[in-house]
């Protein structure tokens, strides 16, 4: 595993009296897959949204290769690439847009590409991901698994260095969940991005995870190899599994 690429230092987020994140420290290796686990409502998605700048933390710092990225989420080379990309729960595809236009949207709205500039980039990506035939279809015409692939294509179209996955298997049956995990692992290899996942699928998600971060009561209680988690605290591990089973 390479040295730390994404560093989170002292990250805090409070909502009134509730301390959701109470001093989060994490070191994420380049091109790794790190999964954030914990009980429902504990703040896992809040952590992801703070990293993505969808929420502003109350304190702390986020560093990429040692440089703060709080004020600059876009790469300095202006190639249309972004530091972070976010894949939402339930995909968040626009029903009124075709799959092609859903994937092109970040290039048009955030990067400012013209329609012709975006067309070439999206066409190439859809071909690479075997989604060419889906391009002209609307989300309602696609299977759940295909919608996930389109959502991931949209997340990848800006050439992100880090992709954040917020419960990517929500609403899927066990077979399709494994398909999504395989897809994330495959695309990580092909596109060399760094992946952070929030997931309740324990222990299945560990199959693609290089590291696991266990969030509890605003702090990281464990961070390390998935195989070490059970041995680190058997009683806490048992309680964590029980909490996931009730979701």
SERO-4910 file (N, C-alpha, C, O; in steps of 0.05 Angstrom, whole numbers):
BEGIN
 pado doro    nc1    nc2    nc3   cac1   cac2   cac3    cc1    cc2    cc3    oc1    oc2    oc3
  Unk    A     17    -24      0      0      0      0     18     25      0     37     26     15
  Unk    A     11     44    -17     28     68    -20     23     87      4      4     83     20
  Unk    A     40    108      6     37    126     28     11    143     25     -2    142      4
  Unk    A      4    157     46    -21    172     47    -24    192     24     -6    207     18
  Unk    A    -47    191     12    -54    208    -11    -75    229     -2    -71    253     -7
  Unk    A    -96    219     10   -117    237     20   -115    236     51   -117    215     63
  Unk    A   -112    259     63   -109    261     92   -132    278    103   -138    300     93
  Unk    A   -144    268    124   -165    282    138   -156    287    167   -148    268    181
  Unk    A   -156    311    176   -145    318    201   -165    334    218   -173    356    211
  Unk    A   -173    323    241   -189    338    260   -216    347    250   -225    368    258
  Unk    A   -228    332    232   -253    341    220   -276    339    240   -281    318    252
  Unk    A   -291    362    242   -314    363    261   -338    374    247   -336    392    230
  Unk    A   -361    363    254   -387    373    244   -408    369    265   -413    346    274
  Unk    A   -419    391    274   -440    390    295   -466    400    284   -467    418    267
  Unk    A   -488    388    293   -515    398    287   -528    405    313   -539    387    327
  Unk    A   -527    430    320   -537    438    347   -519    426    368   -495    429    367
  Unk    A   -531    411    387   -516    399    408   -505    372    400   -489    360    415
  Unk    A   -513    362    377   -504    335    369   -477    336    355   -475    350    334
  Unk    A   -458    322    365   -431    321    353   -431    297    334   -426    274    343
  Unk    A   -435    301    309   -436    279    289   -408    270    282   -402    246    282
  Unk    A   -391    289    277   -362    283    272   -347    299    293   -349    324    295
  Unk    A   -330    285    309   -318    298    332   -288    295    332   -276    287    351
  Unk    A   -276    302    309   -247    300    306   -238    276    291   -225    258    302
  Unk    A   -245    275    265   -239    252    248   -211    255    236   -205    275    224
  Unk    A   -194    234    239   -168    232    227   -167    207    210   -173    185    219
  Unk    A   -160    210    184   -157    188    166   -134    192    147   -129    215    139
  Unk    A   -121    171    139   -100    172    119   -108    151     98   -107    127    103
  Unk    A   -114    160     74   -123    143     52   -101    141     31    -91    161     21
  Unk    A    -94    116     24    -73    112      4    -83    116    -24   -107    112    -30
  Unk    A    -66    124    -42    -73    129    -70    -82    103    -83    -71     82    -79
  Unk    A   -104    105    -99   -115     83   -114   -124     60    -97   -126     37   -106
  Unk    A   -131     65    -72   -141     45    -54   -172     46    -52   -184     65    -61
  Unk    A   -183     26    -40   -212     26    -34   -215     25     -3   -206      6     10
  Unk    A   -226     46      8   -231     48     37   -261     49     41   -275     65     29
  Unk    A   -271     32     59   -299     31     65   -304     41     94   -291     33    113
  Unk    A   -324     60     96   -332     71    121   -356     56    131   -377     55    117
  Unk    A   -354     44    155   -377     29    166   -385     41    192   -371     57    204
  Unk    A   -408     32    202   -418     41    228   -449     39    228   -461     34    207
  Unk    A   -460     44    251   -489     42    254   -504     63    237   -492     83    229
  Unk    A   -529     58    231   -545     77    216   -548    103    231   -552    103    255
  Unk    A   -545    126    217   -548    152    229   -524    162    245   -526    181    259
  Unk    A   -501    148    243   -478    154    259   -462    177    247   -445    188    261
  Unk    A   -466    183    221   -452    205    208   -434    198    185   -417    214    177
  Unk    A   -437    173    175   -420    164    153   -424    181    128   -404    190    115
  Unk    A   -449    186    120   -454    202     97   -447    231    101   -438    245     82
  Unk    A   -449    241    126   -440    268    132   -410    271    127   -401    291    116
  Unk    A   -395    251    135   -366    251    131   -360    253    101   -343    268     92
  Unk    A   -374    236     85   -369    236     56   -376    263     44   -362    273     27
  Unk    A   -398    275     53   -407    301     42   -389    324     50   -385    343     35
  Unk    A   -376    322     73   -357    342     81   -332    340     63   -321    360     54
  Unk    A   -324    315     57   -301    311     39   -307    322     11   -289    333     -2
  Unk    A   -332    318      3   -340    327    -24   -347    356    -26   -353    366    -47
  Unk    A   -346    370     -3   -353    399     -2   -383    403     -6   -392    425    -13
  Unk    A   -399    382     -2   -428    386     -2   -438    395     25   -460    406     27
  Unk    A   -422    392     45   -426    403     72   -400    416     80   -379    406     74
  Unk    A   -402    438     95   -378    451    105   -373    443    134   -390    447    151
  Unk    A   -350    431    140   -344    422    167   -340    447    185   -334    468    176
  Unk    A   -344    442    211   -340    464    231   -311    468    236   -302    490    244
  Unk    A   -295    447    233   -266    449    239   -252    426    224   -265    407    216
  Unk    A   -226    429    221   -210    408    209   -200    415    182   -206    436    171
  Unk    A   -185    397    171   -172    402    145   -172    376    128   -170    354    139
  Unk    A   -174    380    102   -172    358     83   -149    364     64   -148    385     52
  Unk    A   -131    346     62   -106    349     46   -105    328     24   -112    305     29
  Unk    A    -96    336      1    -90    318    -21    -61    322    -29    -53    343    -38
  Unk    A    -46    300    -26    -17    302    -31     -4    325    -14     14    338    -23
  Unk    A    -15    329     10     -3    348     28    -13    377     25     -6    394     41
  Unk    A    -30    382      5    -40    409      0    -70    410      6    -85    392      0
  Unk    A    -79    432     19   -107    435     26   -124    437      2   -116    451    -17
  Unk    A   -146    423      2   -164    424    -22   -191    438    -14   -210    436    -29
  Unk    A   -192    451      9   -217    463     18   -228    483     -2   -252    483     -7
  Unk    A   -211    499    -14   -221    520    -32   -218    514    -61   -227    529    -78
  Unk    A   -205    491    -68   -201    485    -96   -206    456   -101   -189    439    -95
  Unk    A   -230    450   -111   -238    423   -116   -231    414   -145   -235    391   -152
  Unk    A   -220    432   -161   -214    426   -188   -184    425   -192   -170    441   -180
  Unk    A   -174    408   -209   -146    405   -214   -135    430   -228   -149    443   -244
  Unk    A   -110    435   -222    -98    460   -233    -93    459   -263    -89    480   -275
  Unk    A    -93    435   -275    -87    433   -304   -110    440   -321   -107    442   -346
  Unk    A   -134    445   -310   -158    454   -324   -165    435   -348   -173    445   -369
  Unk    A   -161    409   -344   -167    390   -366   -195    380   -364   -202    360   -377
  Unk    A   -212    393   -348   -239    383   -344   -240    363   -321   -261    352   -316
  Unk    A   -217    358   -309   -216    339   -287   -222    351   -260   -216    375   -256
  Unk    A   -233    335   -242   -239    345   -216   -226    327   -195   -220    304   -200
  Unk    A   -221    339   -172   -209    324   -150   -228    303   -140   -220    280   -136
  Unk    A   -253    310   -136   -273    292   -124   -297    288   -143   -305    307   -157
  Unk    A   -308    264   -142   -334    259   -155   -350    243   -135   -340    228   -119
  Unk    A   -377    247   -136   -395    236   -116   -416    219   -129   -430    229   -147
  Unk    A   -419    194   -121   -441    177   -131   -461    174   -109   -456    162    -88
  Unk    A   -485    185   -113   -505    187    -93   -520    160    -89   -520    143   -107
  Unk    A   -533    158    -66   -552    136    -62   -573    137    -83   -581    159    -92
  Unk    A   -583    114    -92   -605    113   -112   -598    127   -138   -615    134   -153
  Unk    A   -572    131   -143   -561    140   -169   -565    170   -175   -547    182   -186
  Unk    A   -589    181   -168   -595    209   -173   -593    216   -202   -584    238   -210
  Unk    A   -602    198   -220   -603    204   -248   -628    220   -254   -648    218   -241
  Unk    A   -626    238   -274   -649    254   -281   -667    239   -301   -658    231   -322
  Unk    A   -692    235   -293   -710    219   -309   -716    231   -336   -721    216   -355
  Unk    A   -714    257   -338   -720    271   -364   -697    271   -383   -700    281   -406
  Unk    A   -674    261   -375   -650    261   -392   -643    232   -400   -647    213   -384
  Unk    A   -633    228   -424   -623    202   -432   -598    195   -415   -587    213   -402
  Unk    A   -590    170   -417   -566    162   -403   -542    179   -413   -525    187   -397
  Unk    A   -541    183   -439   -519    199   -451   -519    227   -438   -497    236   -430
  Unk    A   -542    240   -437   -543    267   -427   -538    268   -397   -527    288   -387
  Unk    A   -546    247   -382   -539    246   -354   -509    246   -350   -499    259   -332
  Unk    A   -495    230   -366   -466    228   -363   -453    254   -372   -433    262   -360
  Unk    A   -464    267   -392   -452    292   -402   -457    316   -384   -443    336   -386
  Unk    A   -477    314   -366   -485    337   -351   -462    351   -336   -460    375   -337
  Unk    A   -445    336   -321   -423    350   -307   -404    365   -326   -394    386   -318
  Unk    A   -400    355   -349   -383    368   -368   -395    394   -378   -381    414   -383
  Unk    A   -421    394   -382   -435    418   -392   -439    439   -369   -434    463   -373
  Unk    A   -448    429   -346   -455    448   -324   -431    457   -307   -428    480   -301
  Unk    A   -413    438   -300   -391    444   -282   -366    452   -297   -352    470   -288
  Unk    A   -360    438   -318   -335    443   -333   -339    465   -353   -320    480   -359
  Unk    A   -363    467   -364   -368    488   -384   -361    480   -413   -357    497   -430
  Unk    A   -360    454   -418   -355    445   -445   -379    451   -463   -402    452   -454
  Unk    A   -373    454   -489   -395    457   -508   -407    429   -513   -395    409   -505
  Unk    A   -430    428   -526   -443    403   -532   -425    385   -549   -424    361   -544
  Unk    A   -411    396   -568   -394    380   -586   -370    370   -571   -361    347   -575
  Unk    A   -358    386   -553   -335    377   -537   -344    354   -518   -329    335   -516
  Unk    A   -366    358   -505   -376    337   -487   -383    311   -502   -378    289   -491
  Unk    A   -394    314   -526   -403    290   -541   -380    270   -545   -384    246   -540
  Unk    A   -357    280   -553   -335    262   -559   -325    248   -533   -320    224   -534
  Unk    A   -324    262   -511   -314    251   -486   -334    230   -475   -326    209   -466
  Unk    A   -360    236   -476   -380    218   -466   -382    193   -484   -384    171   -473
  Unk    A   -381    197   -510   -382    174   -528   -360    155   -523   -364    130   -522
  Unk    A   -336    165   -519   -312    148   -513   -316    133   -487   -309    110   -486
  Unk    A   -326    147   -467   -329    134   -441   -350    112   -442   -346     91   -430
  Unk    A   -373    118   -455   -394     98   -456   -384     73   -472   -392     51   -465
  Unk    A   -368     77   -492   -357     54   -507   -339     38   -489   -339     13   -489
  Unk    A   -323     52   -473   -303     39   -455   -318     22   -434   -308      1   -426
  Unk    A   -341     32   -425   -356     18   -404   -378      1   -415   -395     -8   -399
  Unk    A   -378     -4   -441   -399    -21   -453   -427    -11   -448   -445    -27   -443
  Unk    A   -430     15   -451   -456     28   -446   -467     42   -471   -486     58   -470
  Unk    A   -455     37   -494   -462     51   -518   -492     48   -524   -506     67   -531
  Unk    A   -502     23   -522   -530     18   -529   -550     31   -509   -573     36   -516
  Unk    A   -540     38   -485   -557     50   -465   -558     80   -468   -575     93   -455
  Unk    A   -541     92   -484   -538    121   -486   -564    135   -493   -569    157   -482
  Unk    A   -580    124   -511   -604    137   -521   -629    131   -504   -650    141   -509
  Unk    A   -625    115   -483   -648    106   -467   -650    123   -442   -630    135   -432
  Unk    A   -674    125   -431   -679    140   -406   -676    121   -382   -679     97   -384
  Unk    A   -670    133   -358   -666    116   -335   -687     95   -330   -682     73   -322
  Unk    A   -713    103   -334   -735     84   -329   -734     60   -347   -747     40   -342
  Unk    A   -720     62   -369   -718     41   -389   -694     22   -383   -690      3   -398
  Unk    A   -679     28   -362   -655     13   -356   -659     -4   -330   -675      4   -313
  Unk    A   -646    -26   -329   -647    -42   -305   -632    -28   -282   -618     -9   -287
  Unk    A   -637    -37   -257   -623    -25   -234   -593    -26   -237   -579     -7   -230
  Unk    A   -583    -49   -246   -554    -51   -249   -543    -33   -270   -522    -21   -267
  Unk    A   -558    -30   -292   -549    -12   -313   -550     17   -304   -533     33   -311
  Unk    A   -570     24   -288   -571     52   -277   -547     57   -260   -536     79   -261
  Unk    A   -538     37   -244   -514     41   -228   -490     46   -246   -473     64   -239
  Unk    A   -488     32   -268   -465     36   -286   -465     64   -299   -445     76   -302
  Unk    A   -489     73   -306   -492    100   -317   -484    121   -296   -470    140   -303
  Unk    A   -493    117   -272   -487    136   -250   -456    136   -245   -445    157   -240
  Unk    A   -444    113   -247   -415    112   -243   -401    125   -267   -380    138   -263
  Unk    A   -411    121   -291   -400    134   -314   -401    165   -311   -382    178   -317
  Unk    A   -423    175   -300   -425    204   -296   -405    213   -275   -393    234   -277
  Unk    A   -400    196   -255   -380    203   -234   -352    203   -246   -335    218   -236
  Unk    A   -347    186   -266   -320    184   -277   -314    203   -300   -291    206   -307
  Unk    A   -334    215   -311   -330    231   -336   -313    255   -332   -301    265   -351
  Unk    A   -310    265   -307   -293    288   -301   -265    280   -293   -250    296   -282
  Unk    A   -258    255   -298   -231    245   -291   -223    250   -262   -202    262   -257
  Unk    A   -240    242   -243   -234    248   -215   -211    233   -204   -205    210   -212
  Unk    A   -198    244   -185   -177    230   -170   -188    213   -147   -177    193   -140
  Unk    A   -211    223   -136   -224    209   -114   -254    206   -121   -266    226   -128
  Unk    A   -265    182   -119   -293    177   -123   -305    169    -96   -296    151    -83
  Unk    A   -327    183    -88   -340    178    -63   -367    164    -68   -383    174    -83
  Unk    A   -371    140    -56   -394    124    -61   -412    124    -36   -403    113    -15
  Unk    A   -435    135    -37   -453    136    -14   -474    114    -17   -493    116    -31
  Unk    A   -469     92     -2   -487     69     -3   -493     60    -32   -517     61    -40
  Unk    A   -473     52    -47   -478     46    -75   -495     22    -81   -504     18   -104
  Unk    A   -501      5    -61   -517    -19    -66   -545    -17    -53   -559    -37    -51
  Unk    A   -554      7    -46   -580     11    -34   -602      0    -52   -603      7    -76
  Unk    A   -620    -16    -41   -643    -26    -56   -638    -49    -74   -656    -58    -89
  Unk    A   -614    -60    -74   -607    -83    -92   -608   -109    -77   -602   -111    -54
  Unk    A   -615   -130    -92   -614   -157    -80   -585   -166    -78   -567   -154    -90
  Unk    A   -580   -188    -63   -553   -196    -58   -536   -201    -83   -513   -193    -84
  Unk    A   -548   -213   -104   -532   -218   -128   -524   -192   -142   -501   -189   -150
  Unk    A   -542   -173   -143   -536   -147   -156   -516   -131   -139   -500   -115   -149
  Unk    A   -517   -134   -112   -498   -121    -95   -470   -129   -101   -452   -113   -104
  Unk    A   -466   -156   -104   -439   -166   -111   -431   -155   -139   -407   -150   -143
  Unk    A   -450   -152   -157   -444   -141   -183   -434   -113   -182   -415   -105   -196
  Unk    A   -446    -97   -164   -437    -69   -161   -409    -68   -148   -393    -52   -157
  Unk    A   -405    -85   -128   -378    -86   -116   -357    -94   -137   -335    -82   -138
  Unk    A   -363   -114   -153   -344   -122   -174   -339    -99   -193   -317    -95   -203
  Unk    A   -361    -84   -200   -358    -62   -218   -339    -40   -207   -322    -30   -221
  Unk    A   -343    -34   -181   -326    -14   -169   -297    -22   -169   -279     -7   -175
  Unk    A   -292    -48   -162   -265    -58   -161   -253    -58   -189   -229    -51   -192
  Unk    A   -268    -66   -209   -259    -66   -236   -252    -38   -246   -230    -34   -258
  Unk    A   -270    -19   -242   -265      8   -252   -243     22   -237   -228     38   -248
  Unk    A   -240     15   -211   -217     26   -196   -191     18   -209   -172     34   -212
  Unk    A   -189     -8   -217   -165    -18   -231   -161     -4   -257   -138      4   -264
  Unk    A   -182      0   -272   -180     11   -299   -175     41   -300   -161     51   -317
  Unk    A   -187     55   -281   -185     85   -281   -166     96   -259   -161    120   -259
  Unk    A   -157     79   -241   -137     86   -221   -146    109   -203   -129    125   -194
  Unk    A   -172    110   -197   -181    130   -177   -179    118   -149   -176     94   -145
  Unk    A   -180    135   -130   -182    128   -102   -211    127    -93   -226    146    -99
  Unk    A   -220    106    -81   -248    102    -74   -253    103    -44   -239     90    -29
  Unk    A   -274    118    -36   -284    117     -9   -313    109    -11   -329    122    -25
  Unk    A   -321     88      4   -348     78      4   -360     81     32   -347     76     52
  Unk    A   -386     87     32   -402     83     56   -419     59     50   -433     58     30
  Unk    A   -419     39     68   -434     14     63   -443      1     89   -430      2    109
  Unk    A   -467    -11     87   -477    -28    108   -474    -58    102   -481    -75    118
  Unk    A   -463    -64     79   -461    -92     70   -436   -105     82   -415   -109     69
  Unk    A   -438   -112    108   -417   -124    122   -423   -154    126   -445   -161    133
  Unk    A   -404   -172    120   -376   -167    112   -372   -167     82   -349   -167     73
  Unk    A   -393   -168     66   -389   -172     37   -371   -150     24   -355   -157      7
  Unk    A   -375   -125     33   -359   -104     21   -329   -106     27   -313    -94     13
  Unk    A   -322   -122     47   -294   -125     54   -278   -138     32   -254   -135     30
  Unk    A   -292   -153     14   -279   -167     -7   -264   -148    -26   -244   -156    -39
  Unk    A   -274   -123    -29   -261   -104    -47   -247    -82    -31   -236    -63    -44
  Unk    A   -246    -83     -5   -236    -61     12   -207    -66     20   -200    -88     30
  Unk    A   -190    -47     15   -162    -48     25   -161    -40     54   -145    -51     70
  Unk    A   -178    -21     62   -179    -12     90   -208     -7     98   -225     -1     81
  Unk    A   -213    -10    124   -240     -5    135   -237     16    157   -219     15    173
  Unk    A   -255     36    156   -256     56    177   -282     54    192   -304     57    180
  Unk    A   -281     48    217   -305     44    233   -312     69    248   -297     78    266
  Unk    A   -334     82    241   -342    107    253   -363    102    275   -383     88    270
  Unk    A   -357    112    299   -376    108    321   -374    132    341   -352    139    349
  Unk    A   -397    144    347   -398    166    366   -379    189    358   -365    200    375
  Unk    A   -378    194    332   -363    217    322   -333    212    318   -319    230    310
  Unk    A   -324    188    325   -295    182    323   -290    157    306   -308    140    303
  Unk    A   -266    155    296   -258    130    282   -248    111    304   -227    116    316
  Unk    A   -262     89    308   -255     70    328   -236     49    318   -221     37    334
  Unk    A   -236     44    292   -217     25    281   -211     34    252   -229     43    238
  Unk    A   -186     32    244   -178     37    217   -156     17    210   -134     17    222
  Unk    A   -161      0    190   -140    -19    182   -151    -40    163   -172    -36    151
  Unk    A   -136    -61    160   -143    -83    143   -169    -96    152   -172   -100    177
  Unk    A   -188   -102    134   -213   -115    143   -209   -140    159   -225   -146    177
  Unk    A   -189   -156    153   -184   -181    167   -177   -176    196   -179   -195    213
  Unk    A   -168   -152    203   -160   -146    230   -183   -137    248   -180   -136    272
  Unk    A   -205   -129    235   -227   -116    250   -239   -135    271   -242   -127    294
  Unk    A   -245   -159    264   -258   -178    282   -239   -184    306   -247   -186    329
  Unk    A   -214   -188    300   -194   -195    320   -189   -171    339   -182   -175    362
  Unk    A   -192   -147    329   -186   -123    344   -205   -120    368   -197   -112    390
  Unk    A   -231   -126    363   -251   -123    384   -275   -141    379   -295   -132    367
  Unk    A   -273   -166    387   -294   -186    380   -322   -177    390   -341   -181    376
  Unk    A   -324   -166    414   -350   -158    425   -362   -135    408   -385   -136    402
  Unk    A   -345   -115    401   -355    -93    385   -362   -103    357   -382    -93    345
  Unk    A   -347   -122    347   -352   -133    320   -380   -146    320   -395   -142    301
  Unk    A   -386   -161    341   -412   -175    343   -434   -154    344   -455   -158    330
  Unk    A   -431   -133    360   -451   -113    361   -455    -98    335   -478    -91    328
  Unk    A   -433    -94    321   -435    -81    295   -451    -97    275   -468    -87    260
  Unk    A   -446   -123    274   -460   -141    256   -490   -141    262   -507   -141    244
  Unk    A   -497   -141    288   -525   -141    296   -539   -116    288   -562   -116    279
  Unk    A   -524    -93    290   -536    -68    282   -542    -66    252   -561    -55    244
  Unk    A   -524    -79    236   -528    -79    207   -552    -97    199   -566    -91    180
  Unk    A   -555   -118    214   -576   -138    208   -604   -126    212   -624   -136    200
  Unk    A   -607   -105    228   -633    -93    233   -640    -72    213   -662    -61    215
  Unk    A   -622    -65    195   -628    -44    176   -646    -53    153   -652    -37    135
***
